[in-house]
Amino acid sequence: EAKRLIHLASAGVRVPELVFLLPEYFVLNYCGTMVATLLEKWTQETWRTELLKLATELGEFHRAGHWHGGAQIKNVTIKDGLSYRIDFEENFGEFLPLTVTQSADLALFLNSVSLAGPIVESEARQLMPKLLAAYFAAQPEPEIRRIIQRTLPLLKRLTKIAGLFQRWSKKGIRRVLILVDVLDGVK
């Protein structure tokens, strides 16, 4: 994780600064509050604006040739109006094609938004297509769209199975169904 932080910082990505580094552990500087926490306090207008900004930033991050591995809103912080990416423990991007990893990042981001506390189901259905549009405006890579289209048949089969259990799920399964519906619109 420390190597990724050093690499991303040298590429100009806002990540926590390594304050102290030993082979067994490292210490990072404080880089703000997690977006998932801020979302609970923001007004609807604020979180709509901020989430669109984050979708654009994720697209720009990907267009620059990077991948996160954990692009959920719990792994983005905001300090003094600037966002920072945190938690780079996942390493699957080191052996998968970049666009596959970026597609997973996008799905993780969208799913984490749809599951966020104050975002109700109807809002998720309205917001997620806008987030996708903001992302693709910043990252127009057609291979990401093709990957999403190729994985949709499997996702649809899995959501049919998951749908059988949705009455026992307070939020998660219903939101995954929304995510698959939104991704189905990707052309």
N, C-alpha and C positions, 0 to 999 in steps of 0.2 A: 504494500500500500504506500509506503514511504517513497519508493521509486516512482510510482505513478504520480504522486503529489509533486515530486521534484520535476518530473517530465512535463506535467501539465502547467505548472507554474512557469517553467522556462518557455512554454508556448504561449504564455499570456492569459491563461485561464485563471479565473478567480477561484482559488482553493485556499484552505488554511495554510498558513506559513508554518513550516517545521521549526519549532523553537529548540528542540533537543532531540537528538537521534542516537540511539544505541541499537545494537543488533537485536536485543530482546524487546524493546519498546521505543516509542517516540512520543513527543509532546507537541501539540499543535496550539497555535494561538486561537483566541476566541474570534469567531467570525459571524456572530449574530445568532438570531433565533430561527429555529426551523420553520419553514413555511407552513407545515402542517399545524403547528401551534399558533402561528399568526392568523391563519385562516379562521380560527375559532373567534378571534377578536375583531377581524375586519368586517366592514359593512359589505353588503352584497356588491355594491358598485366597486369597492376597492378590490375585493378578491377576483371579480371578473376581469378587471384591468390587469392586476398582477399575474393572474394565471395565463392570460394571453401573452403577456410579456415573457413569462417563463417558457411557454411553448415556443415562442420565437427564439429565445436564447438557446433552448435545447436544439432547435434546428440549426442555428448558427454554430453551436458546439460540434454537432455532427458534420456539418458542411466543412468545418476546419479539419476533419479527419479523426475526431476523437470519439470515444464511447465512454459511458459512465459505468454501466453494469448494475447500477442501483438508482435509476433516475426518478424514483418516487419523490414526492414533495417533502417527505421527511428527511431527504438527503440533500436538500437545498436550504440554505439559510439566507437571511437578509440582515445586513448591517449597514446603517447609514445610507439606505436606499439602493445598495448594491447586493446582488445575489452571489452566493458562493456555493460551489459544489463540494459535498463532503462524502465520506464513506466510500472508499474505492477498494474494498476488500475482495470483490468478485474479480476473478481472473479469466472467465470464459471468453472474454473478448481477445485474449491473447492467442487463442487457437481457432476461433470461429471467423468466418468472413466478416469484415467490418460492417457491411450492410445488414447482416443477420443480427449482430450485436446491437446496432443502432435501432433496428426494428423492435427488438426486445425492449430497449430503453424507452422507445415511444409508447409501447403497450403498457409498460410499468408506470410511466408518467400519467397516461390517461386513466388507467385503472385507479391509481392513487388519488387522483382528483375526484373521480366519481364516487370513491368511498369516503371522501373527506366529510367531517362532521356536519357543517352547515349546508352542504349541497344536497338538496332533496332530489328525488328521482326525476321529476320533470325538469329541473334545472340542469341535471347531468345530461339529459337528452338534448337540451338546447345548447349547452356550453361545449360539449365534446366535439361536435363538428367544427365549431369555431376554433377550438384549440388545434385540431388537425389542420385546418386551413392555415393558421398562423405558422404551424410547424413547417408545412410543405412550402409556404411562401419563402421561408428562410432556408429550407433544405429540399430543393426540387429533385433530388436523386430518384430517378424512376425505378431503380432496383428495390428501394424500400417499399414502394407501392406494389411491385410485383411479388415481393416476399409476403406482404400482407394478403394479397389476393390468393397466393398459393396455400397459405395456412388457413384461410377461412373455412374450407370444407371440414377440416379436422376440428377447428374451433366450434363450428356449428354443431357437429356431432356431439362434442363434449358438452356444449351448453344444453342440448336436448336431454342428455343424461342428468346434468346438474339441475335442470329445470324441474325434474321430478322431486327434488329435495328443497325447492325454494321456500316452501311454507315454513321450514325450520330455520331458514336463514333470515336474519333480521335485515340484512342489507347486501351482503357480499354477492350472492348468486344473482340477485336481480340486477345488480350493477354490472356484473360480468356480461349478462345478457344484453344490456345497453351497449357496453363496449363492443361486443360482436356486431350488433346492429349498426353502430357508427362505423366500424371498420369495413363493414359490408358496402358502405358507400364510397370507399376509396377506389378510384379508377386510375 
